[in-house]
């Protein structure tokens, strides 16, 4: 663990929570308990060794608790009271980044994290009755993620799902978009009106389905600073996060 050799409370807090990857681990745990595999999925660039080390350090500092899963192998990681007190800091980091650092580099383009992040921000109380299926067709996807170009968002109660493979339902609307542009629209950095006018984003299909999508994802006509939610919305589907099975196989809980 990083040491600053200072008694200042800022320094002492930074020793525990400002190491590389630690704020992102806290970010994920703000949404509810996670397995080791869940955390690997949410942070694709972290190594298993580094993640295990960070979790041990956070547990030693009593920021998180580690407990065996009630079924199967592995453990669950959750925030303690001390960890919960850091939630407002995660929210402030999000707000600061949206206002002062809107840079999105080519290596940041990740359609999987986009889709699962968007799903996580959908307000469950606003879900309409019935089922609405949206197909996403992204262009400008990094070569390493070419197999993540097509996605399906299944909007239904009690919670929406994202699918990397065709779920077999009739599609109500299609979103065709440049990946970088859609990320910027989703984040509020680029207005939907401009994105549509420039051909960066396009919609086809039922107007009602498109309106439902734009409402749930809060796709604004003009740039806007959004306020992201970092709280659980529903009982966690622990150990899956609705990940495609192929992705879960390489991220078994440890």
PyMOL commands that set and color helices and strands:
alter all, ss='L'
color gray80, all
select helices_A, chain A and resi 9-17+22-29+36-42+48-60+81-84+87-100+106-108+111-121+124-126+143-148+179-187+192-197+207-217+245-248
alter helices_A, ss='H'
color red, helices_A
select strands_A, chain A and resi 34-35+64-68+75-79+132-139+150-155+161-163+173-178+201-205
alter strands_A, ss='S'
color yellow, strands_A
deselect
rebuild
show_as cartoon
